[in-house]
Amino acid sequence: MTWPRGAGSSPAQAAATVTADEQALAALCWGWGEAYRIGRDATRGWWAARRDGKGGDITAGDSDELWQAIVDDYTLLPVPRERPAGSVP
């Protein structure tokens, strides 16, 4: 059986790629999800948008590039994060 080009050489390899991307997306959301909406889709690729609504979408070719772009954006202008109710300032 022949697999389509770009899909990996087997379904197992394609599944491993999806799993790695899902893990990378989960890690980005865990670290930055409070300040950014983060996703990956066929239209924008890897993307993030500030939750305070400032600026446009941040896009990147892979999860590492997106992580660095978020760090750069946050360094220039930190996104306010809400404190849990009852927390000490």
N, C-alpha and C positions, 0 to 999 in steps of 0.2 A: 504494500500500500504506500502511496506517495502523499505526503502532507504538503499543504500550500506553503509557498515561500514565505518566510517571515513568521511562520507559526511555530518554529522549533522543529526538531526532527521527530518528535513524538508527542502524543497528548500529555504524557507525564512531564516533559520539559515545558510545554505550554502552561500546564497547571502550576509548575514551580515558579514560573515567571509571574503569573497572576498572584500567587501567594506572596512572593517577595514585594510586589507592588502594593498589595493590601497591607502588608506589615509596615512598609515605608509610609503609607498613608496614615495608618493608625498611629505611628510614632510622631508624625508631624502634627496630627490632631491632638495627641496627648500633650505635646510640648507647647503648641501654639494655638490650639483650638479655642481658648478663652478669649484671645485677641483677634483671631483671623478665622474666617470661613475658609476651609481648605478642601480641595477635591481634585479629581482626575477624570477627564472625559475625552471623548474623541475630538471635540471641537477645540478646546483650549489646551489640552494636554494637562500638565500639572499646573494648578492655579491656586491662588489665595486672594482673599479680599478682606480688607480691614473691617472689623466689626463696628468701628466708629464712622464708617462711610466715607472717610477721606481718601482721595486718590482713586485710581482705577484698579482693575485686576492686575495681580502680579502673576506672570506666567513663566514657565521654565520647561526645559527639555527633559529633566528627570528630577527625582526627589531631592538629591543632593543640591542641585542648582536652586530648587525652590527653597530649601532650608536656608541657603546662603542669602537668597534674595529677601526672605522674610527677616533674617537677622539684620541685613543692611537697612531695610525699611524701618524696622523697629528702632534701630540705633539712631536714625535721623529724626524720627518722631514717634516716641513710644505710644502705643495704643492704650488708652485708659482701661483698666480692668476693674470690674465690680467686686467689692469685698462681700463675703458672705454676711448675712444678717448677724449682728451681735459680735462681729470680729473687732479686735482692737486695732486702731489705726497705726 
